[in-house]
């Protein structure tokens, strides 16, 4: 009322003073509506003070944000003109609350820096960087501004370090993050970023402890450790790579994931520089895991590596160990020649003696074209190996040796009663095709006879014989690869890849399935430019054709889309562009276990010899699948020591008693070797129990034997 009276008497200054006091009082009691009316009346006669504008803006924040922003801007400009930076900063912060735009954040950051509030300036620039980065822009300058204002804040250093790392500035990222790591920063995100920066800067040994800590907290990071091992190998830090690999192997073994570790290490070594130390470590692992195929291949890689470095004594050692695994490898003779004159003669003769008799026999066979002259020594060697394998229940490996005998000594069982009995013991039939059925001692036709009969039949006969031998060679090669697989998936995958490539089909499909049920496993090989089939289509086709094959046996269909028995899956046949197919059921005695499919996108006929060979391979597939299951069972029921793989003493005594009983009944030879290295009490007193045990763990698996893989060692006591 007093203000209105002053206005009516033209006493404007008094009216303004009274309206200002009234506005303040209304603000204090929280009467926002009347305060707003009073402010507007005041603004008609005078420009309100900056603090009055700020209070009026606060009243408008929830009801009229646009007018509130305009009021704050007026107050800010007024304070800026007056040079009152601290009050200006307060108003700017209110503006940023309402509108966090890039311009506003820049003003807050710069003004905070001017007044010495580095924390507020860093927070403003950091928020600006996050907004810019979220919009897809380059936030490097804002991260840098924030870090320059407050380098002690890990919340600023971490995103700045990540930004530098993304730009490839690993050294700068390390400089930013290192102080926080030195202070004991335990944030996993901080340590991970710092470790990545060290890796990018090739400071691998410094990154290892951080990477290992992160891995221990989250074992799913195992591939990060594997990648680090690969980087150490590429950086020629082989000793560090092996040390880390051993550490990882121990960790994974305790978690029961040793097999996965081996597979992972194979991938690592396949993609990085060949290292003699790492390959030696891998050979130890494969040997301890009884993976003979991988062990032998690793030794041969070591041989090539040592030869390339002119380290011939080590190369000789690798070849010697590889010959113990597979004496019949075709490349051994060439490798032996590479060592001639470069190692000690006595050492050379020891290695040559392991397989020279066999190689000499094979060479004589080639020069005289008479399989029967391969030599009694080689035949007896193969028969002895097969007999030992049969006795120990290793039927698949025994069949592999017998197939080798069939290839080198056709029809030998007809006049060798021991070999006949060996075929029966292994449950294997002697199979021959074409000219291979001729007696082993039959002499080939003379050139004169061939000429008198017309010159054409002789080449045809030779071609047929060559094809038959090639067929058996295929069976042996593919079977050898199948038997090396450790699980059913690997057996099926090897099957489709080997058969698909060998017979040059469009698709090769192998599946495990019981009649009337869906397939439990399906593996597919596709030729070049052939698209992989869908899981649903493959399952439908496998089920339909398997049911037919169970009732009819081997199926050969030249025009699959037109076949009435495949009408139900015609749509899926068209989807996979299948025109012709050959189907062979996989059976284990009376039990149907799956199917092998060879399909072509064009019409194709199948020669009878191909079908015979594929049937033989089908039998081997089933055996390999059974072997894989047996390996799993043996591993689950293992009575071996976890570290050394040796039989425990109690288990070995049971085995020895069983072998002795069998020897009494069947009269096979049994040999037991007991070796004493000293009195146990004296050795423990002199060297310590741990040292003695470690020495025994190393000595026992290395005791030489003519057929080492059939020898059984046990834990020393």
C-alpha positions as CSV (number, residue, x, y, z in Angstrom):
1,X,0.0,0.0,0.0
2,X,2.8,2.4,0.9
3,X,4.6,1.7,-2.5
4,X,1.3,2.4,-4.4
5,X,0.8,5.7,-2.5
6,X,4.4,6.8,-3.3
7,X,3.7,6.0,-7.0
8,X,0.5,8.1,-6.9
9,X,2.5,11.0,-5.5
10,X,5.2,10.6,-8.2
11,X,7.7,9.6,-5.5
12,X,9.3,6.8,-7.6
13,X,12.6,6.3,-5.7
14,X,10.6,5.7,-2.5
15,X,8.3,3.4,-4.3
16,X,11.2,1.4,-5.7
17,X,12.8,1.0,-2.3
18,X,9.5,-0.2,-0.8
19,X,8.9,-2.7,-3.6
20,X,12.4,-4.1,-3.2
21,X,11.9,-4.6,0.5
22,X,8.5,-6.1,-0.1
23,X,10.0,-8.5,-2.7
24,X,12.7,-9.6,-0.2
25,X,10.2,-10.2,2.6
26,X,7.9,-12.3,0.2
27,X,10.9,-14.4,-0.8
28,X,11.8,-15.0,2.8
29,X,8.3,-16.3,3.7
30,X,8.1,-18.4,0.5
31,X,5.2,-16.5,-1.1
32,X,6.4,-17.1,-4.7
33,X,3.2,-15.9,-6.4
34,X,3.2,-12.4,-4.7
35,X,7.0,-12.2,-5.0
36,X,6.7,-12.7,-8.7
37,X,4.0,-10.0,-9.1
38,X,6.1,-7.6,-6.9
39,X,9.2,-8.2,-9.1
40,X,7.3,-7.5,-12.3
41,X,5.9,-4.3,-10.9
42,X,9.4,-3.3,-9.7
43,X,10.8,-4.0,-13.2
44,X,8.4,-1.5,-14.8
45,X,10.0,1.4,-13.0
46,X,13.7,0.3,-12.6
47,X,16.2,-2.3,-13.6
48,X,16.3,-4.7,-10.7
49,X,19.6,-5.4,-8.9
50,X,21.5,-8.6,-10.0
51,X,20.7,-10.4,-6.8
52,X,17.0,-9.7,-7.2
53,X,17.2,-11.1,-10.7
54,X,18.8,-14.2,-9.4
55,X,16.1,-14.7,-6.8
56,X,13.4,-14.1,-9.4
57,X,15.1,-16.7,-11.7
58,X,15.0,-19.2,-8.9
59,X,11.3,-18.7,-8.6
60,X,10.9,-19.4,-12.3
61,X,13.1,-22.5,-12.6
62,X,10.3,-25.0,-12.1
63,X,7.5,-23.0,-13.9
64,X,9.2,-21.1,-16.8
65,X,12.8,-22.3,-17.6
66,X,13.1,-20.1,-20.6
67,X,12.4,-16.9,-18.7
68,X,14.6,-18.1,-15.8
69,X,17.5,-18.5,-18.2
70,X,16.9,-15.0,-19.6
71,X,16.8,-13.6,-16.1
72,X,20.1,-15.4,-15.2
73,X,21.8,-14.2,-18.4
74,X,20.8,-10.6,-17.6
75,X,22.2,-11.0,-14.1
76,X,25.4,-12.6,-15.5
77,X,26.0,-9.8,-18.0
78,X,25.5,-7.2,-15.2
79,X,28.0,-8.9,-13.0
80,X,30.4,-9.4,-15.8
81,X,30.3,-5.7,-16.5
82,X,31.0,-5.0,-12.9
83,X,33.9,-7.4,-12.9
84,X,32.5,-9.5,-10.1
85,X,33.8,-13.0,-11.2
86,X,32.9,-15.0,-8.2
87,X,29.2,-13.9,-8.3
88,X,29.3,-14.4,-12.1
89,X,30.4,-18.0,-11.6
90,X,27.6,-18.6,-9.1
91,X,25.0,-17.4,-11.7
92,X,26.7,-19.4,-14.5
93,X,26.4,-22.6,-12.5
94,X,22.6,-21.9,-12.2
95,X,22.5,-21.5,-16.0
96,X,24.4,-24.8,-16.5
97,X,21.9,-26.6,-14.3
98,X,19.1,-25.5,-16.6
99,X,21.0,-25.8,-19.9
100,X,24.2,-27.9,-20.1
101,X,25.2,-26.8,-23.5
102,X,28.8,-26.8,-24.8
103,X,28.9,-23.0,-24.7
104,X,27.7,-22.8,-21.1
105,X,30.1,-25.5,-19.9
106,X,33.0,-23.8,-21.6
107,X,32.1,-20.5,-19.9
108,X,31.9,-22.3,-16.5
109,X,35.2,-24.1,-17.0
110,X,37.1,-21.0,-18.1
111,X,35.6,-18.7,-15.4
112,X,36.3,-21.4,-12.7
113,X,39.9,-21.5,-13.9
114,X,40.2,-17.7,-13.7
115,X,38.9,-17.6,-10.1
116,X,41.2,-20.5,-9.2
117,X,38.6,-23.2,-8.7
118,X,40.4,-26.0,-10.5
119,X,38.1,-28.8,-9.3
120,X,35.0,-27.0,-10.7
121,X,36.9,-26.2,-14.0
122,X,38.0,-29.8,-14.3
123,X,34.5,-31.1,-13.7
124,X,33.1,-28.7,-16.3
125,X,35.6,-29.7,-19.0
126,X,35.2,-33.4,-18.2
127,X,31.4,-33.2,-18.6
128,X,32.0,-31.3,-21.8
129,X,34.3,-34.1,-23.0
130,X,31.7,-36.8,-22.2
131,X,29.0,-34.9,-24.1
132,X,31.2,-34.4,-27.1
133,X,32.3,-38.0,-27.1
134,X,28.7,-39.2,-26.8
135,X,27.8,-37.1,-29.8
136,X,30.6,-38.8,-31.8
137,X,33.0,-35.9,-31.8
138,X,36.6,-35.6,-30.8
139,X,36.8,-34.9,-27.1
140,X,40.6,-34.9,-26.8
141,X,41.0,-31.2,-26.2
142,X,38.4,-31.2,-23.4
143,X,39.9,-34.3,-21.7
144,X,43.3,-32.6,-21.9
145,X,41.9,-29.3,-20.4
146,X,40.2,-31.3,-17.6
147,X,43.4,-33.2,-16.8
148,X,45.5,-30.0,-16.8
149,X,43.2,-28.5,-14.3
150,X,43.1,-31.5,-11.9
151,X,45.6,-34.3,-12.7
152,X,45.1,-35.9,-9.2
153,X,41.5,-37.0,-9.9
154,X,41.5,-40.6,-11.1
155,X,38.0,-40.0,-12.5
156,X,39.6,-37.6,-15.0
157,X,42.9,-39.5,-15.6
158,X,41.2,-42.7,-16.5
159,X,39.0,-41.4,-19.3
160,X,41.8,-39.2,-20.5
161,X,44.1,-42.2,-20.6
162,X,41.5,-44.2,-22.6
163,X,41.2,-41.4,-25.0
164,X,45.0,-41.2,-25.5
165,X,45.1,-45.0,-26.0
166,X,42.4,-44.8,-28.6
167,X,44.5,-42.3,-30.5
168,X,47.5,-44.5,-30.4
169,X,49.4,-42.4,-27.8
170,X,50.4,-45.3,-25.6
171,X,53.3,-43.4,-24.0
172,X,51.2,-40.4,-23.0
173,X,48.5,-42.8,-21.6
174,X,51.2,-44.5,-19.4
175,X,52.4,-41.1,-18.2
176,X,48.8,-40.1,-17.2
177,X,47.9,-43.4,-15.5
178,X,51.1,-44.4,-13.9
179,X,50.9,-42.1,-10.9
180,X,47.6,-43.5,-9.9
181,X,48.8,-47.1,-10.3
182,X,51.8,-46.2,-8.1
183,X,49.5,-44.8,-5.4
184,X,47.9,-48.2,-5.2
185,X,44.8,-47.7,-7.4
186,X,42.8,-50.9,-7.2
187,X,40.2,-50.2,-9.8
188,X,40.0,-53.1,-12.2
189,X,39.1,-50.6,-15.0
190,X,42.2,-48.5,-14.2
191,X,44.5,-51.5,-14.1
192,X,43.1,-52.9,-17.3
193,X,43.6,-49.5,-19.2
194,X,47.1,-49.2,-17.8
195,X,47.9,-52.8,-18.9
196,X,46.6,-52.2,-22.4
197,X,48.8,-49.1,-22.6
198,X,51.9,-51.1,-21.6
199,X,51.0,-53.8,-24.2
200,X,50.6,-51.1,-26.8
201,X,54.0,-49.7,-25.8
202,X,55.5,-53.2,-26.0
203,X,56.4,-53.1,-22.3
204,X,55.2,-56.7,-22.0
205,X,57.0,-57.8,-18.8
206,X,55.6,-54.8,-16.9
207,X,52.1,-55.6,-18.2
208,X,52.2,-59.3,-17.1
209,X,51.6,-58.8,-13.3
210,X,48.6,-56.6,-14.0
211,X,47.2,-58.9,-16.6
212,X,47.6,-61.9,-14.3
213,X,45.8,-60.0,-11.4
214,X,42.9,-59.3,-13.7
215,X,42.8,-62.9,-14.9
216,X,42.8,-64.3,-11.3
217,X,39.8,-62.0,-10.5
218,X,38.0,-63.1,-13.7
219,X,39.3,-66.4,-15.3
220,X,37.2,-65.7,-18.4
221,X,40.1,-63.4,-19.4
222,X,42.2,-66.4,-20.2
223,X,42.5,-65.4,-23.8
224,X,44.1,-62.1,-22.7
225,X,46.9,-64.2,-21.1
226,X,47.2,-66.3,-24.2
227,X,47.5,-63.2,-26.4
228,X,50.2,-61.9,-24.0
229,X,52.1,-65.2,-24.4
230,X,51.9,-64.8,-28.2
231,X,53.2,-61.2,-27.9
232,X,56.1,-62.3,-25.8
233,X,57.0,-65.0,-28.3
234,X,56.9,-62.4,-31.2
235,X,59.1,-60.1,-29.1
236,X,61.6,-63.0,-28.8
237,X,61.1,-63.1,-25.0
238,X,60.9,-66.8,-25.1
239,X,61.8,-67.5,-21.5
240,X,59.2,-65.1,-20.2
241,X,56.6,-66.6,-22.5
242,X,57.3,-70.2,-21.3
243,X,57.3,-69.1,-17.6
244,X,53.9,-67.4,-18.1
245,X,52.6,-70.5,-20.0
246,X,53.7,-72.8,-17.2
247,X,52.0,-70.6,-14.7
248,X,48.8,-70.6,-16.8
249,X,48.9,-74.4,-17.3
250,X,49.1,-75.0,-13.5
251,X,46.2,-72.6,-12.9
252,X,44.1,-74.3,-15.6
253,X,45.0,-77.8,-14.5
254,X,43.8,-77.0,-11.0
255,X,40.5,-75.9,-12.5
256,X,40.2,-79.1,-14.6
257,X,40.6,-77.3,-17.9
258,X,43.9,-78.7,-19.1
259,X,42.5,-79.9,-22.4
260,X,41.1,-76.5,-23.2
261,X,44.5,-75.0,-22.3
262,X,46.3,-77.3,-24.8
263,X,43.9,-76.4,-27.6
264,X,44.3,-72.7,-26.8
265,X,48.1,-73.0,-26.8
266,X,48.0,-74.7,-30.2
267,X,46.1,-71.7,-31.6
268,X,48.6,-69.4,-30.0
269,X,51.6,-71.2,-31.6
270,X,49.9,-71.4,-34.9
271,X,49.6,-67.6,-35.2
272,X,53.0,-66.5,-33.9
273,X,56.7,-66.9,-34.4
274,X,58.1,-70.4,-34.0
275,X,60.1,-70.6,-30.8
276,X,62.2,-73.6,-29.8
277,X,61.6,-73.0,-26.0
278,X,57.8,-72.8,-26.4
279,X,57.8,-75.8,-28.7
280,X,59.8,-77.8,-26.2
281,X,57.3,-76.8,-23.5
282,X,54.4,-77.9,-25.8
283,X,56.1,-81.2,-26.4
284,X,56.2,-81.8,-22.7
285,X,52.5,-81.1,-22.4
286,X,51.5,-83.4,-25.3
287,X,53.7,-86.1,-23.9
288,X,52.2,-85.8,-20.5
289,X,48.7,-85.9,-22.0
290,X,49.5,-88.9,-24.1
291,X,48.6,-87.0,-27.3
292,X,51.1,-88.9,-29.5
293,X,50.1,-87.3,-32.8
294,X,50.5,-83.7,-31.5
295,X,53.7,-84.7,-29.6
296,X,55.3,-86.1,-32.8
297,X,54.3,-83.1,-34.9
298,X,55.8,-80.7,-32.3
299,X,59.0,-82.7,-32.3
300,X,59.3,-82.5,-36.1
301,X,58.7,-78.7,-35.9
302,X,61.5,-78.5,-33.3
303,X,63.7,-80.6,-35.6
304,X,63.2,-78.2,-38.5
305,X,63.8,-75.2,-36.2
306,X,67.0,-76.6,-34.8
307,X,68.3,-77.5,-38.2
308,X,67.6,-74.0,-39.4
309,X,69.7,-72.7,-36.5
310,X,72.4,-75.3,-37.2
311,X,71.8,-76.8,-33.8
312,X,72.2,-80.3,-35.1
313,X,72.7,-82.2,-31.7
314,X,69.3,-80.8,-30.6
315,X,67.8,-81.7,-33.9
316,X,69.1,-85.2,-33.6
317,X,67.5,-85.5,-30.1
318,X,64.1,-84.3,-31.5
319,X,64.3,-86.8,-34.4
320,X,65.2,-89.6,-32.0
321,X,62.1,-88.9,-29.9
322,X,59.9,-88.6,-32.9
323,X,61.0,-92.0,-34.3
324,X,60.0,-93.5,-31.0
325,X,56.5,-92.3,-31.7
326,X,56.1,-93.2,-35.4
327,X,58.9,-95.2,-37.0
328,X,57.1,-95.3,-40.3
329,X,56.8,-91.6,-41.1
330,X,57.8,-91.1,-44.7
331,X,59.9,-88.0,-44.0
332,X,62.2,-89.6,-41.4
333,X,64.8,-90.9,-43.9
334,X,65.1,-87.4,-45.4
335,X,65.6,-85.9,-42.0
336,X,68.2,-88.5,-41.1
337,X,70.1,-87.6,-44.2
338,X,70.1,-83.9,-43.2
339,X,72.0,-85.0,-40.0
340,X,74.6,-87.1,-41.9
341,X,78.1,-85.8,-41.1
342,X,76.8,-83.1,-38.7
343,X,76.4,-85.1,-35.5
344,X,78.5,-87.8,-33.8
345,X,78.6,-91.0,-35.9
346,X,77.6,-93.2,-32.9
347,X,74.6,-91.0,-32.3
348,X,73.7,-91.1,-36.0
349,X,73.9,-94.9,-36.1
350,X,71.6,-95.2,-33.0
351,X,68.9,-93.1,-34.7
352,X,69.3,-94.9,-38.0
353,X,69.0,-98.3,-36.4
354,X,65.5,-97.5,-35.2
355,X,64.0,-97.6,-38.6
356,X,66.7,-98.5,-41.1
357,X,65.6,-102.1,-41.5
358,X,62.0,-101.0,-42.3
359,X,63.1,-98.4,-44.8
360,X,65.5,-100.7,-46.4
361,X,62.8,-103.3,-46.8
362,X,60.4,-100.8,-48.4
363,X,63.1,-99.7,-50.8
364,X,63.8,-103.3,-51.9
365,X,60.1,-103.7,-52.4
366,X,60.0,-100.7,-54.8
367,X,63.0,-101.8,-56.8
368,X,61.9,-105.4,-57.3
369,X,58.1,-104.8,-57.5
370,X,57.5,-107.8,-55.2
371,X,55.6,-107.0,-52.0
372,X,56.6,-110.4,-50.5
373,X,60.2,-109.2,-50.3
374,X,59.6,-106.4,-47.8
375,X,61.6,-108.3,-45.2
376,X,60.8,-110.5,-42.3
377,X,62.1,-108.0,-39.8
378,X,59.6,-105.3,-40.8
379,X,56.7,-107.8,-40.7
380,X,57.7,-109.2,-37.3
381,X,58.0,-105.6,-36.0
382,X,54.5,-104.7,-37.1
383,X,53.0,-108.0,-35.9
384,X,54.6,-107.5,-32.5
385,X,53.3,-104.0,-32.1
386,X,49.8,-105.1,-33.2
387,X,49.8,-108.0,-30.7
388,X,50.8,-105.7,-27.8
389,X,48.1,-103.3,-28.7
390,X,45.5,-106.0,-28.9
391,X,46.5,-107.4,-25.5
392,X,46.1,-103.9,-23.9
393,X,42.7,-103.4,-25.5
394,X,43.9,-100.7,-27.9
395,X,42.0,-102.2,-30.9
396,X,42.0,-99.1,-33.0
397,X,45.8,-98.7,-33.0
398,X,46.1,-102.5,-33.6
399,X,43.9,-102.3,-36.7
400,X,46.1,-99.4,-37.9
401,X,49.2,-101.7,-37.7
402,X,47.3,-104.6,-39.4
403,X,46.2,-102.3,-42.2
404,X,49.8,-101.4,-42.7
405,X,50.6,-105.1,-42.9
406,X,47.9,-105.6,-45.5
407,X,49.3,-102.8,-47.6
408,X,52.9,-104.0,-47.4
409,X,52.4,-107.8,-47.3
410,X,49.2,-108.7,-49.2
411,X,47.9,-112.2,-48.7
412,X,50.7,-112.9,-46.1
413,X,48.1,-114.3,-43.7
414,X,47.4,-117.2,-46.1
415,X,50.8,-118.8,-45.2
416,X,51.4,-117.2,-41.8
417,X,49.3,-118.8,-39.1
418,X,50.4,-116.3,-36.4
419,X,49.2,-113.4,-38.6
420,X,45.9,-115.2,-39.2
421,X,45.4,-115.5,-35.4
422,X,46.3,-111.9,-35.0
423,X,43.5,-110.8,-37.4
424,X,41.0,-112.9,-35.5
425,X,42.2,-111.4,-32.1
426,X,41.7,-107.9,-33.4
427,X,38.3,-108.7,-35.0
428,X,39.5,-107.6,-38.4
429,X,38.8,-109.2,-41.8
430,X,41.5,-109.2,-44.5
431,X,40.0,-107.3,-47.4
432,X,41.5,-107.0,-50.8
433,X,40.1,-105.6,-54.1
434,X,41.1,-106.2,-57.7
435,X,44.6,-107.4,-58.4
436,X,45.5,-107.2,-54.7
437,X,43.8,-110.7,-54.4
438,X,46.5,-112.3,-56.4
439,X,48.9,-114.4,-54.4
440,X,51.8,-112.5,-53.0
441,X,54.3,-114.8,-54.6
442,X,52.8,-114.7,-58.1
443,X,55.3,-113.3,-60.7
444,X,54.1,-110.5,-62.9
445,X,53.6,-111.1,-66.6
446,X,56.6,-110.7,-68.8
447,X,56.7,-107.9,-71.4
448,X,56.8,-110.4,-74.2
449,X,53.6,-112.1,-73.0
450,X,51.9,-108.7,-72.7
451,X,52.9,-107.8,-76.1
452,X,51.6,-111.0,-77.7
453,X,48.2,-110.4,-76.1
454,X,47.8,-107.0,-77.5
455,X,49.5,-104.3,-75.3
456,X,46.2,-102.9,-73.9
457,X,45.4,-105.3,-71.1
458,X,48.7,-104.8,-69.2
459,X,48.3,-101.0,-68.7
460,X,44.7,-101.5,-67.6
461,X,45.7,-104.1,-65.1
462,X,48.5,-101.9,-63.7
463,X,46.1,-98.9,-63.5
464,X,43.6,-101.0,-61.5
465,X,46.3,-102.3,-59.2
466,X,47.5,-98.7,-58.7
467,X,43.9,-97.5,-57.9
468,X,43.4,-100.3,-55.4
469,X,46.7,-99.6,-53.6
470,X,45.7,-95.9,-53.6
471,X,42.3,-96.8,-52.0
472,X,44.0,-98.7,-49.2
473,X,46.4,-95.8,-48.7
474,X,43.5,-93.4,-48.4
475,X,41.9,-95.7,-45.7
476,X,45.2,-95.8,-43.8
477,X,45.8,-92.1,-43.9
478,X,42.3,-91.0,-43.0
479,X,42.1,-93.7,-40.3
480,X,45.3,-92.5,-38.7
481,X,44.0,-89.0,-38.5
482,X,40.7,-90.1,-37.1
483,X,42.4,-92.1,-34.3
484,X,44.3,-89.1,-33.2
485,X,41.2,-87.1,-32.3
486,X,40.3,-86.8,-28.7
487,X,36.5,-86.3,-28.8
488,X,33.5,-87.1,-31.0
489,X,33.2,-83.6,-32.5
490,X,36.8,-83.7,-33.6
491,X,36.3,-87.1,-35.2
492,X,33.3,-85.9,-37.2
493,X,35.0,-82.7,-38.2
494,X,38.1,-84.6,-39.4
495,X,35.9,-87.1,-41.2
496,X,34.0,-84.5,-43.3
497,X,37.2,-82.4,-44.1
498,X,39.3,-85.4,-45.2
499,X,36.6,-87.2,-47.2
500,X,35.2,-84.0,-48.7
501,X,38.6,-82.9,-49.9
502,X,39.7,-86.4,-51.0
503,X,36.6,-87.2,-53.1
504,X,36.1,-83.6,-54.2
505,X,32.4,-83.5,-53.3
506,X,30.2,-80.3,-53.0
507,X,29.3,-81.2,-49.4
508,X,30.3,-83.9,-46.9
509,X,28.1,-84.3,-43.9
510,X,28.7,-86.6,-40.9
511,X,26.1,-86.9,-38.1
512,X,25.5,-88.8,-34.9
513,X,21.9,-89.9,-34.6
514,X,19.7,-92.8,-33.3
515,X,16.8,-93.8,-35.5
516,X,13.7,-91.8,-34.8
517,X,15.5,-89.0,-32.9
518,X,17.0,-85.7,-33.9
519,X,20.7,-85.6,-34.6
520,X,22.9,-85.0,-31.6
521,X,25.9,-83.8,-33.6
522,X,26.2,-82.6,-37.2
523,X,29.4,-81.6,-39.0
524,X,29.6,-80.3,-42.6
525,X,32.3,-79.8,-45.2
526,X,31.7,-77.4,-48.0
527,X,33.7,-77.0,-51.2
528,X,34.8,-73.6,-52.4
529,X,31.9,-71.2,-53.3
530,X,29.4,-73.5,-51.5
531,X,27.5,-71.8,-48.8
532,X,27.1,-73.5,-45.4
533,X,23.8,-75.2,-44.9
534,X,21.3,-74.1,-42.2
535,X,21.1,-76.2,-39.0
536,X,17.4,-76.9,-39.5
537,X,17.8,-78.0,-43.1
538,X,20.8,-80.2,-42.3
539,X,18.9,-81.8,-39.4
540,X,15.8,-82.6,-41.6
541,X,17.9,-84.0,-44.4
542,X,20.0,-86.1,-42.1
543,X,17.0,-87.5,-40.3
544,X,15.1,-88.4,-43.5
545,X,18.1,-90.1,-45.3
546,X,19.3,-91.9,-42.2
547,X,15.9,-93.5,-41.7
548,X,16.1,-94.7,-45.4
549,X,19.7,-95.9,-45.0
550,X,18.9,-97.9,-41.8
551,X,16.2,-99.9,-43.7
552,X,18.0,-100.2,-47.1
553,X,21.7,-100.0,-46.4
554,X,24.0,-97.9,-48.5
555,X,22.0,-95.4,-50.7
556,X,23.1,-94.0,-54.1
557,X,20.6,-91.5,-55.5
558,X,21.4,-89.8,-58.8
559,X,18.5,-87.4,-58.8
560,X,17.6,-86.5,-55.2
561,X,15.0,-83.8,-55.9
562,X,12.9,-86.2,-58.0
563,X,13.2,-89.2,-55.6
564,X,9.8,-90.0,-54.2
565,X,11.3,-91.2,-50.9
566,X,12.8,-87.8,-50.3
567,X,9.6,-85.8,-51.1
568,X,9.3,-84.7,-47.5
569,X,12.6,-82.9,-47.6
570,X,12.6,-81.7,-51.2
571,X,12.4,-78.1,-50.2
572,X,15.5,-78.5,-48.0
573,X,17.3,-80.4,-50.8
574,X,16.6,-77.4,-53.1
575,X,17.8,-75.0,-50.4
576,X,21.2,-76.8,-50.3
577,X,21.3,-77.4,-54.1
578,X,21.6,-81.2,-53.6
579,X,21.3,-83.1,-56.9
580,X,23.0,-86.5,-56.2
581,X,24.1,-88.2,-53.0
582,X,25.7,-91.2,-51.5
583,X,24.7,-92.2,-48.0
584,X,26.4,-94.7,-45.7
585,X,24.9,-95.6,-42.3
586,X,27.3,-95.7,-39.3
587,X,26.6,-98.8,-37.2
588,X,28.2,-100.3,-34.1
589,X,27.1,-103.9,-34.4
590,X,23.3,-103.9,-34.4
591,X,23.2,-100.3,-33.1
592,X,22.8,-97.4,-35.6
593,X,24.9,-94.5,-34.4
594,X,24.8,-92.1,-37.4
595,X,25.3,-91.5,-41.1
596,X,27.9,-90.3,-43.6
597,X,26.6,-88.2,-46.6
598,X,28.5,-87.3,-49.7
599,X,26.4,-84.9,-51.8
600,X,27.0,-83.2,-55.2
601,X,25.3,-80.1,-56.8
602,X,25.5,-81.9,-60.1
603,X,24.7,-85.5,-61.2
604,X,27.5,-87.9,-60.2
605,X,27.9,-91.7,-60.3
606,X,29.9,-93.6,-57.7
607,X,32.4,-96.3,-58.6
608,X,32.1,-99.5,-56.7
609,X,35.6,-99.3,-55.5
610,X,34.9,-95.9,-54.0
611,X,31.9,-97.3,-52.2
612,X,34.0,-100.1,-50.8
613,X,36.7,-97.7,-49.5
614,X,34.1,-95.4,-48.0
615,X,32.4,-98.3,-46.2
616,X,35.8,-99.2,-44.8
617,X,36.3,-95.7,-43.6
618,X,32.8,-95.7,-42.1
619,X,33.7,-98.6,-39.9
620,X,36.8,-96.7,-38.8
621,X,34.7,-93.7,-38.0
622,X,32.6,-95.7,-35.6
623,X,35.8,-97.2,-34.0
624,X,37.3,-93.7,-33.6
625,X,34.1,-92.5,-32.0
626,X,34.2,-95.4,-29.6
627,X,37.8,-94.7,-28.8
628,X,37.0,-91.0,-28.1
629,X,34.3,-92.1,-25.6
630,X,36.8,-94.6,-24.0
631,X,39.3,-91.8,-23.6
632,X,36.8,-89.7,-21.7
633,X,35.9,-92.7,-19.5
634,X,39.6,-93.5,-18.8
635,X,40.2,-89.9,-17.9
636,X,37.3,-89.8,-15.6
637,X,38.3,-93.0,-13.9
638,X,42.0,-92.2,-14.0
639,X,44.2,-93.6,-11.2
640,X,47.3,-91.7,-12.4
641,X,49.2,-89.0,-10.6
642,X,47.9,-85.6,-11.6
643,X,51.3,-84.0,-12.1
644,X,53.4,-86.8,-13.7
645,X,50.7,-89.0,-15.4
646,X,52.3,-92.1,-13.8
647,X,50.3,-94.9,-12.2
648,X,50.1,-94.8,-8.5
649,X,51.8,-97.6,-6.6
650,X,48.6,-99.3,-5.5
651,X,47.1,-99.2,-9.0
652,X,50.3,-100.6,-10.5
653,X,50.3,-103.6,-8.2
654,X,46.8,-104.4,-9.3
655,X,47.9,-104.1,-12.9
656,X,51.0,-106.3,-12.3
657,X,48.9,-109.0,-10.7
658,X,46.4,-109.0,-13.5
659,X,49.2,-109.2,-16.2
660,X,50.9,-112.0,-14.3
661,X,47.7,-114.0,-14.1
662,X,47.1,-113.5,-17.9
663,X,50.7,-114.6,-18.6
664,X,50.1,-117.8,-16.7
665,X,46.9,-118.5,-18.8
666,X,48.0,-117.3,-22.2
667,X,51.8,-117.5,-22.0
668,X,52.7,-114.0,-23.3
669,X,56.1,-112.7,-22.0
670,X,56.0,-110.3,-19.1
671,X,58.9,-108.1,-18.0
672,X,59.2,-106.2,-14.7
673,X,62.1,-103.8,-14.3
674,X,63.0,-102.5,-10.8
675,X,65.6,-99.8,-10.6
676,X,67.2,-98.6,-7.4
677,X,69.0,-95.2,-7.4
678,X,70.1,-95.4,-3.8
679,X,68.8,-95.9,-0.3
680,X,65.7,-93.8,0.3
681,X,66.5,-92.6,3.8
682,X,70.0,-91.6,2.9
683,X,69.0,-89.7,-0.3
684,X,66.2,-87.9,1.6
685,X,68.7,-86.9,4.3
686,X,71.3,-85.7,1.8
687,X,69.1,-83.9,-0.7
688,X,65.7,-83.4,0.9
689,X,62.4,-85.1,0.3
690,X,61.2,-82.6,-2.2
691,X,64.3,-82.8,-4.4
692,X,64.3,-86.7,-4.4
693,X,60.6,-86.8,-5.3
694,X,61.1,-84.2,-8.1
695,X,64.1,-86.3,-9.5
696,X,62.1,-89.5,-9.5
697,X,59.2,-87.7,-11.2
698,X,61.5,-86.7,-14.1
699,X,63.4,-90.0,-14.3
700,X,60.5,-92.5,-14.4
701,X,58.8,-91.3,-17.6
702,X,62.2,-91.2,-19.4
703,X,63.3,-94.8,-18.8
704,X,64.0,-96.0,-22.4
705,X,62.1,-98.9,-23.9
706,X,62.0,-100.5,-27.4
707,X,58.2,-99.8,-27.4
708,X,58.0,-97.0,-24.9
709,X,54.3,-96.2,-25.4
710,X,53.4,-99.8,-24.3
711,X,55.5,-99.5,-21.2
712,X,53.8,-98.5,-17.9
713,X,55.8,-96.6,-15.3
714,X,54.6,-96.0,-11.7
715,X,55.3,-93.5,-9.0
716,X,58.6,-94.4,-7.2
717,X,58.5,-95.0,-3.5
